[in-house]
Amino acid sequence: MNPLWSQIARELSPYVPGEQPRITNLVKLNTNESPFGPSPLALEAIRAAAVDTLRLYPDPEATELREALATHHGVKPEQVFVGNGSDEVLAHAFVALLKQPKPLLFPDVTYSFYPVWAQLFGLACETVPLDDEMRVRVEDYRRAAGSIVIANPNAPTGIALPRSEIAQLLEVHPNIPVVIDEAYVDFSGESAVPLIADHPNLLVVQTMSKSRALAGLRVGYALGDARLIAALRRVKDSFNSYPLGRLAQAGATASVRDEAYFRESCARVVTGREAMTRELIRLGFAVLPSSANFVFASHPAKGGLEFAAALREHAILVRHFNKPRTAPYLRITVGTEHDTQRLIAAAAHVLGHE
């Protein structure tokens, strides 16, 4: 390590994003990107915004976008916070809300950025094991805590908690910040947003990278009591007062307003997920029940790392997490119908089913 590095930089174990390789004829099912494009209205708005005014700073409050999101979710604009992808929004929440004297709780198998932020920002944290079926059990969170963050649907398992169980969690912990990370909720999960009105300690975080196919635009947001949002704004304005550029604001606003395209795209992904699940089960995979745009699957004949490497030889990229509880599994993004056909043919070849 370079001696000029700070002690923090020396000690960090950074998050490792999904691979973005350049492989000929690649089927890329490793980063949960949408197989379908963004709303045509969003693309049109981005093109219209690519004019001389790019020389000017964007609206630091993203007013029009926050108003559109407020209308979409049935909350007030002052209950909406936007940022440069939900990762930035979550990072601000770790500083503004989750850093408390008592430990932060989150599942032992979940979004692997959580322990990175905890380390970066100096949070005390404890992991709560998933049960034997890889599910979050709300009753396991009936313990002393300073704050809680749960991805729902969880990642990488794809398993979702019903809203009623999130409500139970909030009733057990009414006086600490609870963040529900809903990156994948639009693919048949049940959002906790309706609980905000009765739970001022609840922050719900969503993204436009998945269901709205805008991963390249980097737009995420949080919904919650105005007093929670104010804390996020204080951190944001101490870090980057202009997080969303003009093109991002224009495209995201247009996407939020195109409800028909959004619903159609989500439905197509759900249909693709169910079809892919059926085919994987036919090949002998065990597939966890997913409410996301991916599945978490294992096969008794091959370990996850070996299977991922074998699929790569067929130019099929999937994600493998080489940790004890996740080692047997592959996380496979829902692609197009053609992508699924390629995946299943390659998996059959690897298993010798041809």
C-alpha positions in Angstrom: 0.0 0.0 0.0 1.1 3.6 -0.7 2.4 5.3 2.4 0.4 8.4 1.4 -2.8 6.5 2.0 -4.8 7.5 5.1 -5.4 4.9 7.8 -9.1 4.7 6.8 -8.1 3.9 3.2 -5.7 1.2 4.4 -8.3 -0.5 6.5 -11.2 -0.5 4.1 -12.6 -3.6 2.4 -14.4 -2.0 -0.5 -17.6 -3.2 -2.1 -16.9 -5.1 -5.3 -19.4 -4.2 -8.1 -20.6 -6.7 -10.7 -18.2 -7.3 -13.6 -18.6 -5.2 -16.8 -16.5 -7.1 -19.3 -16.3 -6.8 -23.0 -16.9 -10.3 -24.3 -18.2 -11.1 -27.8 -21.8 -12.3 -27.9 -22.1 -11.9 -24.1 -25.3 -12.6 -22.2 -24.9 -10.4 -19.2 -27.0 -11.6 -16.2 -24.8 -10.5 -13.3 -25.7 -6.9 -12.4 -29.5 -6.9 -12.3 -29.8 -4.4 -15.1 -33.1 -4.2 -16.9 -33.4 -6.2 -20.1 -35.6 -3.5 -21.6 -34.8 0.1 -22.3 -36.0 3.1 -20.4 -39.3 4.9 -21.1 -39.2 6.6 -24.5 -40.4 9.7 -22.8 -37.3 9.6 -20.5 -35.0 9.3 -23.5 -36.8 12.2 -25.2 -36.5 14.4 -22.1 -32.8 13.7 -21.8 -32.2 14.6 -25.5 -34.3 17.8 -25.0 -32.2 18.7 -21.9 -28.9 18.3 -23.8 -28.6 21.9 -24.8 -26.7 25.1 -23.9 -28.1 25.2 -20.4 -25.7 22.4 -19.4 -23.2 25.1 -18.7 -25.4 26.0 -15.7 -25.6 24.1 -12.4 -28.7 22.0 -12.0 -31.5 22.6 -9.5 -29.8 21.5 -6.2 -33.2 20.6 -4.7 -34.4 18.6 -7.8 -37.7 20.2 -7.2 -39.6 19.0 -10.3 -38.4 15.4 -9.8 -39.3 15.4 -6.1 -42.7 16.7 -6.9 -43.3 14.0 -9.4 -42.1 11.3 -7.0 -44.3 12.7 -4.3 -47.3 12.5 -6.5 -46.4 9.0 -7.6 -46.0 7.7 -4.0 -48.8 9.8 -2.4 -46.5 11.8 -0.1 -45.5 15.5 0.2 -42.4 16.8 -1.7 -40.7 17.6 1.6 -40.9 13.9 2.3 -38.7 13.1 -0.7 -34.9 13.1 -1.0 -33.0 12.4 -4.2 -29.4 11.4 -4.8 -26.9 10.0 -7.2 -28.2 6.5 -7.2 -29.7 4.8 -4.2 -26.1 3.9 -3.0 -25.4 7.5 -2.4 -28.8 7.9 -0.7 -28.1 4.9 1.6 -24.6 6.2 2.4 -26.1 9.5 3.5 -28.6 7.6 5.6 -25.8 5.7 7.3 -24.3 9.0 8.4 -27.4 11.0 9.0 -29.6 8.3 10.7 -28.0 4.9 11.2 -24.9 6.0 13.2 -26.2 5.6 16.7 -24.6 4.7 20.1 -26.1 1.2 20.0 -25.3 -1.2 17.1 -26.9 -1.1 13.6 -28.6 -4.4 12.8 -28.8 -6.0 9.3 -29.0 -9.6 8.0 -25.9 -11.7 7.6 -26.8 -12.3 4.0 -27.8 -9.1 2.3 -26.6 -6.2 0.2 -22.8 -6.3 0.7 -22.4 -2.5 0.7 -23.9 -2.3 4.2 -20.8 -3.6 6.1 -18.6 -1.4 3.8 -20.5 1.7 4.8 -20.5 0.6 8.4 -16.7 0.3 8.3 -16.2 3.6 6.3 -18.3 5.7 8.7 -17.3 3.9 11.9 -20.7 2.3 12.8 -20.9 -0.4 15.4 -23.0 -3.2 13.7 -24.2 -6.7 14.3 -25.5 -9.1 11.7 -28.7 -11.1 12.3 -28.6 -14.6 10.6 -31.2 -15.5 8.0 -33.1 -18.7 8.9 -32.4 -22.1 7.3 -34.6 -21.1 4.3 -32.6 -17.9 3.8 -35.4 -15.7 5.1 -35.4 -12.6 7.3 -37.3 -13.4 10.5 -38.6 -10.2 12.1 -38.8 -11.8 15.5 -35.0 -12.1 15.5 -34.8 -8.3 15.6 -36.5 -8.2 19.0 -33.3 -7.1 20.6 -31.4 -3.9 21.6 -30.4 -1.9 18.6 -29.5 1.7 17.7 -30.8 1.4 14.1 -31.9 -1.2 11.5 -31.5 -1.6 7.7 -33.1 -4.3 5.8 -33.3 -4.8 2.0 -36.8 -5.9 1.0 -36.9 -7.9 -1.2 -33.6 -9.0 0.2 -30.5 -9.2 -2.0 -29.1 -11.6 -3.2 -31.8 -14.0 -2.1 -34.8 -12.1 -3.7 -37.1 -13.2 -0.9 -39.5 -10.5 0.3 -41.2 -9.7 3.6 -44.9 -8.7 3.5 -45.7 -5.1 4.6 -47.4 -6.5 7.7 -44.1 -7.9 9.0 -42.3 -4.6 8.4 -45.1 -3.0 10.4 -44.4 -5.5 13.2 -40.7 -4.5 13.1 -41.6 -0.9 13.4 -43.9 -1.6 16.3 -41.1 -3.4 18.2 -38.7 -0.5 17.4 -40.7 2.8 17.4 -37.8 5.0 18.6 -34.9 4.1 16.4 -34.3 4.7 12.7 -35.4 1.9 10.4 -34.3 1.9 6.8 -36.0 -0.4 4.3 -34.1 -0.6 1.1 -36.6 -1.3 -1.7 -34.3 -1.5 -4.8 -36.3 -4.4 -6.1 -39.8 -3.8 -4.7 -41.4 -3.1 -8.1 -41.1 -6.7 -9.3 -43.9 -8.0 -7.0 -42.7 -6.9 -3.6 -45.0 -5.0 -1.2 -43.7 -1.5 -0.5 -43.5 -0.1 3.1 -44.3 3.5 1.8 -47.9 3.4 3.2 -46.4 2.8 6.7 -44.6 6.2 6.6 -47.6 8.1 7.7 -47.8 6.3 11.1 -44.1 5.7 11.6 -41.9 8.8 11.7 -38.8 6.6 12.2 -39.2 4.8 8.8 -37.1 5.7 5.8 -37.8 3.9 2.5 -35.1 3.9 -0.2 -35.8 3.2 -3.8 -33.8 3.3 -7.1 -34.5 4.0 -10.8 -31.7 1.7 -11.9 -33.8 -1.5 -11.9 -37.5 -1.2 -12.7 -37.1 2.1 -14.6 -34.0 0.9 -16.6 -32.0 4.0 -15.7 -28.9 2.4 -14.2 -26.7 4.6 -16.4 -28.4 7.8 -15.1 -27.7 7.1 -11.4 -30.9 8.3 -9.7 -32.1 7.0 -6.3 -34.4 8.5 -3.7 -35.7 8.2 -0.1 -39.2 8.7 1.3 -40.0 9.4 4.9 -41.0 11.9 7.6 -39.8 15.4 6.7 -37.6 15.4 9.8 -35.7 12.4 8.5 -35.4 14.0 5.1 -34.0 17.1 6.7 -31.2 15.1 8.2 -30.3 13.6 4.8 -30.3 17.1 3.2 -27.9 18.3 5.9 -25.4 15.5 5.1 -25.9 16.0 1.3 -25.2 19.7 1.5 -22.1 18.9 3.5 -20.9 16.5 0.8 -22.3 17.5 -2.7 -24.9 20.1 -3.0 -25.6 19.3 -6.7 -25.8 15.5 -6.8 -28.2 15.1 -9.8 -27.3 16.7 -13.1 -29.8 18.3 -15.5 -30.0 15.3 -17.7 -30.6 12.9 -14.8 -33.3 15.2 -13.4 -35.0 15.5 -16.8 -34.9 11.8 -17.6 -36.0 10.6 -14.1 -38.9 13.0 -14.0 -40.2 11.9 -17.4 -39.8 8.3 -16.3 -41.8 8.7 -13.1 -44.6 10.3 -15.2 -44.8 7.4 -17.7 -46.8 5.1 -15.5 -48.0 2.9 -18.3 -44.5 2.0 -19.6 -43.3 1.4 -16.0 -46.1 -1.1 -15.3 -45.6 -2.8 -18.6 -41.9 -3.2 -18.1 -42.2 -4.6 -14.6 -44.8 -7.1 -15.8 -42.6 -8.3 -18.6 -39.7 -8.8 -16.1 -42.0 -10.8 -13.7 -43.1 -13.0 -16.6 -39.5 -13.6 -17.6 -38.6 -14.4 -14.1 -41.3 -17.1 -13.7 -40.3 -18.6 -17.1 -36.6 -18.7 -16.2 -37.4 -20.2 -12.8 -39.5 -23.0 -14.4 -36.6 -23.9 -16.8 -34.0 -23.9 -14.0 -36.2 -26.2 -11.9 -36.6 -28.5 -14.9 -32.7 -28.8 -14.9 -32.7 -29.7 -11.3 -31.9 -26.3 -9.7 -33.3 -25.3 -6.3 -34.6 -21.8 -6.8 -35.5 -19.5 -3.9 -38.9 -17.7 -4.2 -38.0 -14.4 -5.8 -39.8 -11.1 -5.8 -37.0 -9.3 -7.6 -35.6 -9.1 -11.1 -33.2 -12.0 -10.4 -33.3 -15.5 -8.9 -30.9 -17.1 -6.4 -30.4 -20.7 -7.5 -28.2 -23.7 -6.6 -27.6 -27.1 -8.2 -26.7 -30.3 -6.3 -24.3 -31.4 -9.1 -22.0 -28.3 -9.0 -20.8 -25.6 -6.6 -21.7 -22.0 -7.4 -18.2 -20.9 -8.2 -17.6 -23.8 -10.6 -21.0 -23.3 -12.3 -20.4 -19.6 -12.8 -17.0 -20.3 -14.4 -18.5 -23.0 -16.6 -21.3 -20.6 -17.8 -18.7 -17.9 -18.5 -17.0 -20.3 -21.0 -20.4 -20.1 -22.8 -20.3 -16.2 -22.6 -23.0 -16.3 -19.9 -22.2 -14.0 -17.0 -23.9 -14.6 -13.6 -23.0 -13.4 -10.1 -21.4 -15.6 -7.5 -20.8 -14.5 -3.9 -18.0 -16.6 -2.4 -19.1 -16.5 1.3 -20.0 -19.6 3.3 -23.8 -19.3 3.2 -24.0 -18.1 -0.4 -21.2 -20.2 -2.0 -23.6 -22.9 -3.4 -25.7 -20.2 -5.2 -25.8 -18.3 -8.4 -27.6 -15.0 -8.6 -29.1 -14.8 -12.1 -30.6 -11.6 -13.5 -33.8 -11.9 -15.6 -32.9 -11.1 -19.2 -34.8 -11.2 -22.4 -36.4 -14.4 -23.7 -33.4 -14.9 -25.9 -31.0 -14.5 -22.9 -33.0 -17.1 -21.0 -32.8 -19.5 -23.9 -29.0 -19.1 -24.1 -28.7 -19.5 -20.3 -30.7 -22.7 -20.1 -28.9 -24.2 -23.1 -25.6 -23.4 -21.6 -26.6 -24.8 -18.2 -27.9 -28.0 -19.8 -24.6 -28.4 -21.6 -22.6 -27.9 -18.4 -24.8 -30.5 -16.6 -24.5 -32.9 -19.5 -28.2 -32.9 -20.2 -27.9 -32.6 -24.0 
